[in-house]
Amino acid sequence: MNLIIDGYNLLHASGVFGRERGPRGFEQSRLALLDFLADVLGADTSKTLVVFDAARAPDGLPGRLVHKGIRVWFAREYPDADSLIEELVVDNQAPASLVVVSSDRRLQAAARRRRATAVSSEGWLAEMKKKKQREGLPIDTKPPEPGPGDVEEWKRYFGL
């Protein structure tokens, strides 16, 4: 099985976000998601490609990288990640073994046309949770509730 994940789509569905906000917030959130995926996927990381939008990415962001075995591509030369993912699905030599994770209907339709498996981000996350729970390893995709120190930090940040 090969897995292609619509990065920001899954990030939004998962609720996994980095602690930092502002200019580095997207970077921190991407890293938090990739760390989460590495934990959830285990040995399947090498079969996984995560694609992020990058049309208006800051200078210095690489086009491709590997994070804990997961291939990460930024759709720099495409209008959006969906366009790159759709091209990858069309060009795939073994679409029956391909799983596309996105809640985007356009990508789901492209995957089904090629007889690949299309899974919504929410559905995929639910399956991963069930899998980990069966293994006795529950996962929580939502960040922990803020503690008193966190609340005070936010108050200072917003000048309250």
Secondary structure, 3 states (H helix, E strand, C coil): CEEEEEHHHHHHHHCCCCCCCCCCHHHHHHHHHHHHHHHHHHHHHHHEEEEEECCCCCCCCCCEEEECCEEEEEECCCCCHHHHHHHHHHHCCCHHHEEEECCCHHHHHHHHHCCCEEECHHHHHHHHHHHHHHCCCCCCCCCCCCCHHHHHHHHHHCCC
